[in-house]
Amino acid sequence: MKRISFAIALSLFAIISFAQNNDVTSFYAKNTVLNFNDGKSIAGEMEQPKKFDPNFHIYLCFGQSNMEGNARIEPQDREGINARFKMMAATDFPRTGRKMGQWYIAVPPLCRENNGLTPADYFGRTMVEKTPDNITIGVINVAIGGCSIDLFDQDKKDAYLVRQADWLKNFCKSYDDDPYKRLIDCAKIAQKSGVIKGILLHQGCTDNGQRDWPERVKVIYERMLKDLGLEAEQCPLLVGELVSQQDNGTCSLHNSVIATMPLVIPTAYVVPSLGCPGNFDKLHFTAEGYREIGRRYAEIMLKAEKYAEAVAGSKKSKKSKK
C-alpha cells in the first residue's frame, strides 16, 4: 500500500510540474519581446578601472527570467544610485550606448537592454549601504528567460538549445548562443579590476520540481569555480526561492527542491521569497518583490562573507602555528 501511495504521489508531482512548466513556455511564446525599458535611461558612463583593486567586490548573477528582470523599471529605481554600485554590460545596449565588457554605474536595466528590474538591482544598492565607503560593488548579469539550468551546463547546452523554440534561441543570440561562456569571459575581464566574492542564482520555473536540479547546479557552480580559479569557501552560491505558494506562485513547488541546496553544496545559501509579492502571471515578482528579494540576497551575502572571513582566519591561524 505504501509503495502504491508513493507511486501515486510521484505521478501527481510530475503532472503538476509539467503543467507549471507549460505555463512558463506559454508566457514566453506570447511575450517574445519584453520592452520593460523605455530606452530613455542613461548608460551610466564612468571611467574604466585602470588597475586591480581588492576593494572592488564583484558578484556574478545568472538564471532565467526572474534574474533577467521581469518588472517594469519605475522612476524610483533610477534615482539615488550610488556611484560605488557598478554593472558590467554582458552584451551591447545599442539604444543607450553600453558596450559589452565595460563597467557602468548600475542604472537599470542590468541584464539586457529590453529587460526590467532584477534582484541584482537592490542587491547591489543594499551591499553599498551595508559596506564601508572604500568598497565598490559590481555585478555581471547573464540570464535567459524561460531556460532550463541545462543551458548553463557546457556539456548539455548544445543538445538543449537545438530543441528549443525560436524565442529562446533568439534570446541566446545576445550571448553568441553560449550564456555560460559569456558570463565567464566577462568575469575574467572583471578579475583584472577586482575580486569575485559570490554568485547569485535565480532559476527553476522551467525545471520546476525536478529533484536532481541541485546536482545539476552543482556541476555548473564547480565549473565556474574551476574556470575562474576560485575557492568555494570564498565564493558562496546564493539561490533565490521562486514566488512562494502564499504569494500565489505557480512554481512554488520548486522551493522544496531549492531548500536542499545546502545539503548538496555546503557553500550554498537559500534566499527566502515569502512575502515578496508575485505578479499577475504567478511566475514573476512585482517591482517591489524584486526590491525585497534583492535586499535579502544582500543580507545573506553579508553573513556568508563574514563566515568566509572567519574560515580564512582560522586557516591562517593553523598555518602560523605549524
C-alpha positions in Angstrom: 0.0 0.0 0.0 2.8 2.4 0.9 4.5 1.7 -2.5 1.3 2.4 -4.3 0.7 5.6 -2.4 4.3 6.7 -3.1 3.9 6.0 -6.8 0.7 8.0 -7.0 2.3 10.9 -5.2 5.2 10.9 -7.7 2.8 10.8 -10.6 0.8 13.7 -9.2 4.1 15.6 -8.6 5.1 15.0 -12.2 1.8 16.1 -13.6 1.8 19.4 -11.5 5.4 20.1 -12.6 4.6 19.5 -16.3 1.5 21.8 -16.1 3.5 24.6 -14.4 6.4 24.2 -16.9 3.8 24.7 -19.7 2.8 28.0 -18.0 6.4 29.2 -18.4 6.6 28.2 -22.1 3.2 29.7 -22.8 4.3 33.0 -21.2 7.4 33.4 -23.4 5.7 32.3 -26.5 3.2 35.2 -26.1 5.8 37.7 -24.9 8.8 37.3 -27.2 9.8 41.0 -26.8 9.6 42.3 -23.2 10.1 46.1 -23.6 10.2 46.9 -19.9 12.9 49.5 -20.5 11.7 52.8 -22.1 15.1 53.4 -23.8 15.5 56.8 -22.1 17.8 55.7 -19.3 21.3 57.0 -19.4 24.1 54.5 -19.9 25.7 55.3 -16.5 29.0 56.3 -18.1 32.1 56.0 -15.9 35.8 55.9 -16.3 37.0 52.3 -16.7 39.2 50.9 -13.9 42.9 51.2 -14.7 44.3 48.8 -12.1 43.4 45.9 -9.7 41.6 47.0 -6.6 41.0 44.4 -3.8 38.1 46.5 -2.5 36.2 46.1 -5.8 33.8 43.3 -4.9 32.2 41.6 -7.9 29.2 39.2 -8.0 28.1 37.0 -10.8 24.3 36.7 -11.4 22.7 34.1 -13.6 19.4 32.3 -14.2 16.2 32.7 -16.1 13.5 35.4 -16.3 13.4 36.5 -12.6 17.2 37.2 -12.7 16.8 38.6 -16.2 14.4 41.2 -14.9 10.6 41.0 -15.4 9.1 44.0 -13.7 8.8 47.4 -15.3 11.5 49.8 -14.1 9.9 52.6 -12.1 11.3 56.2 -11.6 12.5 55.4 -8.0 14.7 52.6 -9.4 16.7 55.1 -11.4 17.2 57.5 -8.6 19.7 57.7 -5.8 22.1 55.1 -7.3 25.4 55.3 -5.5 28.4 55.6 -7.9 30.0 52.8 -5.9 27.5 50.4 -7.4 28.6 49.2 -10.9 27.4 46.9 -13.6 29.4 45.3 -16.4 27.4 45.0 -19.6 27.5 41.4 -20.7 26.1 42.4 -24.1 25.8 45.6 -26.1 23.0 48.0 -25.4 22.6 49.8 -28.8 20.0 52.4 -27.8 21.8 53.5 -24.6 25.3 53.0 -25.8 26.6 50.5 -23.3 29.3 48.2 -24.7 29.9 44.6 -23.7 32.8 44.1 -21.2 32.6 47.8 -20.0 31.7 49.0 -16.5 28.9 51.4 -15.9 27.1 52.9 -12.9 24.3 50.5 -12.2 21.4 52.3 -13.7 18.8 49.6 -14.7 18.3 47.6 -16.8 21.3 45.5 -15.7 20.9 42.3 -17.8 19.9 43.3 -21.4 18.5 46.5 -22.9 14.9 45.4 -23.1 14.8 43.7 -19.6 13.4 45.1 -16.4 14.2 45.3 -12.7 16.1 42.3 -11.2 17.1 41.1 -7.8 20.6 42.3 -8.7 19.5 46.0 -8.6 18.6 46.1 -4.9 21.2 43.5 -4.0 23.8 46.0 -5.2 22.2 49.0 -3.6 21.9 47.2 -0.2 25.5 46.0 -0.4 26.7 49.6 -0.9 24.6 50.7 2.0 26.0 48.0 4.3 29.7 48.1 3.4 32.4 50.7 4.1 32.8 53.7 1.8 36.1 52.2 0.4 34.2 49.1 -1.0 32.9 49.2 -4.6 30.2 46.7 -5.6 30.0 45.3 -9.1 27.5 42.9 -10.7 27.6 40.9 -14.0 24.2 39.6 -15.0 23.7 36.9 -17.7 20.2 35.4 -17.7 17.8 33.9 -20.3 14.0 33.9 -19.7 12.4 30.5 -19.9 15.6 28.5 -19.9 16.4 25.3 -18.0 19.5 25.2 -15.9 20.9 22.9 -18.6 21.5 25.9 -20.8 24.4 26.8 -18.5 25.9 23.3 -18.5 28.6 23.3 -21.2 28.2 19.5 -21.7 24.4 19.8 -22.2 23.7 23.3 -23.7 24.1 22.4 -27.4 21.7 19.5 -27.2 19.3 21.5 -25.1 19.3 24.6 -27.3 18.7 22.8 -30.6 15.4 21.5 -29.2 14.1 25.0 -28.0 11.6 27.4 -29.5 12.8 30.3 -31.7 12.0 32.9 -29.0 14.5 31.2 -26.6 17.1 30.8 -29.3 16.7 34.5 -30.1 17.4 35.4 -26.5 20.6 33.3 -26.6 21.9 35.1 -29.7 22.7 38.1 -27.4 25.4 35.8 -25.9 26.5 34.1 -29.1 24.4 31.0 -28.1 26.6 30.4 -25.1 25.4 32.3 -22.0 27.8 30.4 -19.7 30.9 31.3 -21.7 29.8 34.9 -21.9 29.5 35.1 -18.1 32.9 33.5 -17.7 34.5 35.8 -20.3 33.1 38.9 -18.6 34.1 37.5 -15.2 37.7 37.1 -16.4 37.7 40.7 -17.6 36.3 41.8 -14.2 39.0 39.9 -12.3 41.6 42.3 -13.7 39.9 45.1 -11.7 38.5 43.3 -8.6 37.7 40.2 -6.7 34.8 37.9 -7.4 33.1 37.4 -4.0 30.0 35.4 -4.8 27.5 34.0 -7.2 23.7 34.7 -7.3 21.3 32.3 -9.0 17.6 32.7 -9.6 16.3 29.9 -11.8 13.9 27.0 -11.5 10.5 27.7 -13.1 11.4 25.7 -16.2 12.8 22.8 -14.1 10.1 23.1 -11.5 10.1 20.2 -9.0 12.9 18.3 -10.7 14.7 16.6 -7.8 18.1 16.3 -9.5 18.2 20.1 -10.0 20.6 20.7 -7.1 23.1 18.2 -8.5 22.9 19.9 -11.9 23.5 23.3 -10.3 26.5 21.8 -8.5 28.1 20.8 -11.8 27.8 24.4 -13.1 29.0 26.0 -9.8 32.0 23.8 -9.6 32.9 24.5 -13.2 32.6 28.3 -12.6 35.0 28.0 -9.6 37.5 26.0 -11.7 37.3 28.2 -14.7 37.8 31.4 -12.6 40.4 30.0 -10.2 38.1 30.5 -7.2 37.7 28.6 -3.9 34.2 27.6 -2.9 34.7 28.8 0.7 35.5 32.3 -0.5 32.8 32.4 -3.2 29.4 31.3 -1.9 26.4 30.5 -4.1 23.2 32.2 -3.2 20.0 30.6 -4.6 16.7 32.5 -4.5 13.4 30.9 -4.0 10.7 31.3 -6.6 7.4 33.1 -5.9 6.0 31.4 -2.8 2.8 29.4 -2.6 1.5 32.0 -0.1 2.2 34.7 -2.7 0.3 32.7 -5.3 3.4 31.4 -7.1 2.6 28.7 -9.7 6.1 27.2 -9.5 6.4 27.3 -5.7 6.8 23.5 -5.7 10.4 24.1 -6.7 11.1 25.8 -3.4 11.2 22.4 -1.7 14.0 21.4 -4.1 15.9 24.7 -3.5 15.7 24.0 0.2 18.0 21.0 -0.3 20.8 23.1 -1.9 23.0 23.4 1.2 23.0 19.6 1.6 24.4 19.3 -1.9 26.7 22.3 -1.9 28.0 23.2 1.6 28.7 26.8 0.5 25.2 27.4 -0.9 22.6 29.6 0.9 18.9 29.8 0.3 17.3 33.3 -0.1 13.6 33.1 1.0 10.9 34.6 -1.1 7.9 34.5 1.4 6.4 38.0 1.5 7.9 39.1 -1.8 4.8 39.9 -3.9 4.2 38.0 -7.1 3.0 39.4 -10.4 -0.3 38.6 -12.1 1.3 35.8 -14.2 2.2 33.9 -11.0 5.7 33.3 -12.3 7.5 36.6 -11.6 7.8 39.1 -8.8 6.4 42.6 -8.9 8.9 45.5 -8.8 8.5 45.6 -5.0 9.0 41.9 -4.9 12.3 42.3 -6.8 13.4 45.1 -4.5 12.7 43.0 -1.4 14.3 39.7 -2.6 17.3 41.8 -3.8 17.8 43.2 -0.3 17.5 39.6 1.1 20.2 38.4 -1.2 22.5 41.2 0.1 21.7 40.4 3.8 22.6 36.8 3.3 25.7 37.5 1.2 27.0 39.7 4.0 26.5 36.9 6.5 28.1 34.4 4.2 31.1 36.7 3.7 31.6 37.1 7.5 31.6 33.3 7.7 34.1 33.1 4.9 36.4 35.6 6.6 36.2 33.6 9.8 37.1 30.4 7.9 40.0 32.1 6.2 41.3 33.5 9.5 41.1 30.1 11.1 43.2 28.5 8.3 45.8 31.3 8.6 46.0 30.7 12.3 46.5 27.0 11.9 49.3 27.5 9.4 51.1 30.0 11.6 51.1 27.5 14.5 52.7 24.9 12.3 
